[in-house]
Amino acid sequence: MSLDKGTKEEITKKFQLHEKDTGSADVQIAILTERIAELTDHLKRTPKDHNSRLALLKLVGQRRRLLDYLNSTDTKRYQALIVKLNLRR
């Protein structure tokens, strides 16, 4: 369950900090959020797919670590990203 190139580029352009930014925490968190949403929809259709469930848990943990890092380094950017992505915290 990976994202296609066009979707990734669209997300990157929306969340990048400067013109050549492709790997900042903001961009990574946004891409992970999209992948989590896709996997969640997939698991609603196929509830017995345990491998995808494990992958979902790993993605959620990775996003959580990135959010914690962003919160510890730049709290204002963290709060803005939480609002933009409509995440709970």
MODELLER restraints for C-alpha pairs under 7 A, 6 or more apart:
rsr = mdl.restraints
at = mdl.atoms
rsr.add(forms.Gaussian(group=physical.xy_distance, feature=features.Distance(at['CA:1:A'], at['CA:39:A']), mean=6.85, stdev=0.5))
rsr.add(forms.Gaussian(group=physical.xy_distance, feature=features.Distance(at['CA:2:A'], at['CA:35:A']), mean=6.76, stdev=0.5))
rsr.add(forms.Gaussian(group=physical.xy_distance, feature=features.Distance(at['CA:3:A'], at['CA:35:A']), mean=6.74, stdev=0.5))
rsr.add(forms.Gaussian(group=physical.xy_distance, feature=features.Distance(at['CA:8:A'], at['CA:31:A']), mean=6.76, stdev=0.5))
rsr.add(forms.Gaussian(group=physical.xy_distance, feature=features.Distance(at['CA:11:A'], at['CA:30:A']), mean=6.81, stdev=0.5))
rsr.add(forms.Gaussian(group=physical.xy_distance, feature=features.Distance(at['CA:11:A'], at['CA:31:A']), mean=6.66, stdev=0.5))
rsr.add(forms.Gaussian(group=physical.xy_distance, feature=features.Distance(at['CA:12:A'], at['CA:22:A']), mean=6.26, stdev=0.5))
rsr.add(forms.Gaussian(group=physical.xy_distance, feature=features.Distance(at['CA:12:A'], at['CA:27:A']), mean=5.66, stdev=0.5))
rsr.add(forms.Gaussian(group=physical.xy_distance, feature=features.Distance(at['CA:15:A'], at['CA:26:A']), mean=6.19, stdev=0.5))
rsr.add(forms.Gaussian(group=physical.xy_distance, feature=features.Distance(at['CA:15:A'], at['CA:27:A']), mean=5.39, stdev=0.5))
rsr.add(forms.Gaussian(group=physical.xy_distance, feature=features.Distance(at['CA:16:A'], at['CA:22:A']), mean=6.55, stdev=0.5))
rsr.add(forms.Gaussian(group=physical.xy_distance, feature=features.Distance(at['CA:16:A'], at['CA:27:A']), mean=5.98, stdev=0.5))
rsr.add(forms.Gaussian(group=physical.xy_distance, feature=features.Distance(at['CA:25:A'], at['CA:66:A']), mean=6.35, stdev=0.5))
rsr.add(forms.Gaussian(group=physical.xy_distance, feature=features.Distance(at['CA:25:A'], at['CA:70:A']), mean=6.79, stdev=0.5))
rsr.add(forms.Gaussian(group=physical.xy_distance, feature=features.Distance(at['CA:29:A'], at['CA:63:A']), mean=5.78, stdev=0.5))
rsr.add(forms.Gaussian(group=physical.xy_distance, feature=features.Distance(at['CA:29:A'], at['CA:66:A']), mean=6.79, stdev=0.5))
rsr.add(forms.Gaussian(group=physical.xy_distance, feature=features.Distance(at['CA:32:A'], at['CA:59:A']), mean=6.65, stdev=0.5))
rsr.add(forms.Gaussian(group=physical.xy_distance, feature=features.Distance(at['CA:32:A'], at['CA:63:A']), mean=6.39, stdev=0.5))
rsr.add(forms.Gaussian(group=physical.xy_distance, feature=features.Distance(at['CA:36:A'], at['CA:56:A']), mean=6.27, stdev=0.5))
rsr.add(forms.Gaussian(group=physical.xy_distance, feature=features.Distance(at['CA:36:A'], at['CA:59:A']), mean=6.75, stdev=0.5))
rsr.add(forms.Gaussian(group=physical.xy_distance, feature=features.Distance(at['CA:39:A'], at['CA:56:A']), mean=6.42, stdev=0.5))
rsr.add(forms.Gaussian(group=physical.xy_distance, feature=features.Distance(at['CA:43:A'], at['CA:49:A']), mean=6.85, stdev=0.5))
rsr.add(forms.Gaussian(group=physical.xy_distance, feature=features.Distance(at['CA:70:A'], at['CA:78:A']), mean=5.69, stdev=0.5))
rsr.add(forms.Gaussian(group=physical.xy_distance, feature=features.Distance(at['CA:71:A'], at['CA:78:A']), mean=5.27, stdev=0.5))
